[in-house]
Amino acid sequence: MTRRPELSVHGAGAAAVTAAGAGRAVMPRASDDPSEAARRLALLTCLAAGFTTLLDQAVVTPAVPSLTTSLHASKEQVQWLLASYSLTFGLALVPAGRLGDLRGRRRLFLAEVGLFGAGSLLSGLTPAVGFAIAARLAQGIGGGMISSQVLGTIQDLFDGHGRARAMGAYGTAGGVAGVAGPLAGGLLVTMLPLDLGWRAVVAMSAPLAAGTLVLGACHLPRRSGSPSRPARLPSPARAAAAVRTDVPGLALLAAATLAGLLPFVRPELPGAGRAGLGAVALAALAGFAWWERRAGTRDPGRVILPPVLARAPGFVAGTLVSTFWFGAQLAQSVVVTLFLLGPLDVPAMLVVAARLPAAAAMALASAVSWCAATRFGTPAISAGLAAEALLLLALAAALPHTSATGALALLFGVNTLSGLVGGLVDSQNRAQTLLHSPDGPRRSHRPRRGRCPQPAG
């Protein structure tokens, strides 16, 4: 869950233009067919949305020390503030994807961007840390729902290596956001008064969300669907499907997620309390698996995890890779940043500067990741995961024994290499996961190994 999870403070127009520019190098070449131009504009909107949500994840951590001082927040409240966005982001992904399939993505996308922007603005206007946590929870719901519609739209509009390139463009937008977001956040915290700096940082996503809202209203298709996925259901069928939404499955999944995360958010809980929450999480997860299997046998269209997906090894493996990948990235980013800002007393701008090459490396690697995937296939993802594990182990072993200067140099080197690996792994794991899903494109659309396919035209 990280994310990982980044762009400009010059307004929504700049965000859209920057994200579009990042994606142009890897987007399919436009033809004279107006539908191709419409797909490019829809992809531009998706890149702007991904850019905006990833920007928010990139800028908050450097603002934590000044926010803590200004609002007199406790360590527990800071942990809730950092975890709240990711918590509701993850909970919103599955039901949002289901709703997008049933009701169409455009309308939901617009509502979700509005919720996300409102949460960002309220976070900046908060009078107390509890209010900020509530606003971040709402913002996470919007961000998770946006992500579902963005990835669903890319899946609807692109097949084969075109989809891989679109995913690469999405990763590039996130990498560019990773450069500009922390840089802008660090500048605001450093240059503005204490109480104003962190407020400007956490509210930075609001104007970008407004611009993304305009792009979505103008360029997202009004009907969902692709040659490999049916268009959204007609109104009577949609109403019937809504009634059949998998409420028990959603409730069990939410309970498992909350119970599993609470011990990490509340480390002061006694051992018995943490063990009890772990038992609840396992029981809820087992109940979810039992319910999905039982309900899916009777009505496969109702459940949020259809049996055919659970039996698709490539889809399951890709989902697990994404889960652990984002979890590791988020944990490393937060823990290392707080360690540098706290015990080592490193200035926020130096921490930001040490991370900028990593984000730039990820943007560059994402731009060519589709080519690596077509040459080497899934072994490229496996090699990237192994390299990332070695980098994290090296960082964990060396960082506690270095000075502030040595820690910055170590972070610079490790994160730059990690950015290159992340750019190659993240977007292509998404594409491969969708490729192996039962609703993915036919095998004839899959890119051939051994060469990078060239755009037509």
Residue, then its C-alpha position, 0 to 999 in steps of 0.5 A: m500500500t504505498r505508494r506508493p504511491e506526486l506533482s506541481v503546485h502551479g495549479a491543475g493545468a500544470a498538473a495535467v500538462t506535466a502528466a500528459g507530457a510524461g505520458r506522451a513518450v510512451m502512449p500509442r501514436a495517434s491515428d486519424d481515427p477520432s476514437e484514437a484521439a478520444r482514447r488519448l484524451a481519456l488517458l491524459t485524464c487518467l494520468a492527471a488523476g493518478f498524478t494528483t492522488l500520488l502527489d498527495q501521498a508524496v507531500v504529507t510526510p515532510a509536513v509531519p513535524s510542523l503539523t505535530t508542533s502546530l496542532h500539538a499532536s501526540k505520536e498516536q495521532v500522528q500515526w493515525l494521520l499517516a495511516s488514515y489515507s492508506l486505510t480508506f484508500g485500500l478499503a475503497l478500491v474493491p467496492a469502487g471497482r464493482l460500482g464502476d462496472l455496474r454504473g459506468r466509470r465517468r459519473l463515479f470518477l467525477a464524484e470521487v475527484g470531488l470528494f478527494g479535493a474536498g478532503s484535501l481542502l478540509s485537511g488544510l483548514t483543520p482546527a484540530v488533529g482529529f478533524a484532520i484525521a477525519a478529512r484524510l479518511a474521506q480523502g482516502i476514500g476518494g483516492g481509492m475510488i479514483s484509482s479503481q476508475v482510472l485502472g478500469t478505464i485503462q483496461d477498457l480502452f487499451d489491449g495488448h502492448g498498448r495497455a502495457r504502454a498506458m500503464g507505463a505512462y501511468g507509472t511515469a506520471g507517478g514518478v514525476a509526481g514523486v519529484a515535484g511533490p516532495l520538492a514543493g512540499g519541502l519548499l512550502v514547509t521551509m519558506l512559509p510560517l509554521d502554521l501556514g506551511w503544513r496547511a499549504v502542503v496538505a491542501m495542495s491537491a485541492p486545486l489539482a483535483a479541480g483541474t482533473l474534474v474538468l478534464g474528466a467531465c470533458h474527456l472520459p467516455r460516457r460508456s464503459g466497456s471495450p472489445s474484451r469487456p461489455a459496456r455498462l449494464p442498461s438501467p434495469a439490469r444495473a438496478a437489479a445488480a445494485v441490489r445484489t451488491d456483495v454487502p457481506g463480502l465487503a463487510l468481512l473484507a473491511a473487518a479483516t483490513l481494519a483488524g489487521l492494521l490497527p495493531f500497527v496504528r496503535p502500537e501501545l495496545p497490550g500484547a493480548g489486544r494485538a493478538g485478539l485483533g490478529a485473531v479477528a483479522l484471520a477469522a474475518l479473512a477466513g469468513f470472507a473466503w468461505w462466503e465468496r466461495r459459497a455465494g460465488t457458486r450460486d451467483p458469480g455475478r454478485v461477489i466481489l471476488p468471483p471464483v474464476l478470478a480466485r482460480a486464475p494463478g496469474f491474477v492472484a500472484g499479481t495481486l499479492v505482488s502489488t500488496f506486498w510491494f506497496g506495503a514495503q514501499l510505504a513502510q520504508s518511506v515513512v519510517v526512514t523519513l521520520f528517522l531522518l527528521g527526528p533522531l538525526d535532525v536532518p532538515a526537511m529539504l535535504v531529505v526531499a533532495a535525497r529522494l528526488p533522484a529516486a522519483a526521477a529514476m522511476a519516471l524514466a524506468s516507467a517510460v520504457s518498462w513496457c519494452a522490458a516487459t515485452r522482451f522478458g515477460t514476467p521474469a523481469i518482474s521477478a528479477g526486479l522484486a529480488a533486487e528490491a529485497l536486497l536493496l531494502l535489506a542493505l538499507a535496514a542493515a546500514l542506516p541505523h549505524t550512519s551519521a546524518t551525512g552518511a544516511l543521506a548518501l545511503l538514502f540517495g544511492v539506495n532509493t535511486l536504484s529502487g526507483l529504477v526497479g520500481g519503474l520496471v516492476d510496478s506498472q508492468n505487474r499491473a498490466q500482467t495481472l490484468l492480462h492473466s485475468p479471465d476477462g483480459p484480452r485474448r492471447s492473440h493480443r499479447p505482445r511477443r517476447g524478444r522485441c519491443p513492438q513498434p507503434a502502428g502508423 
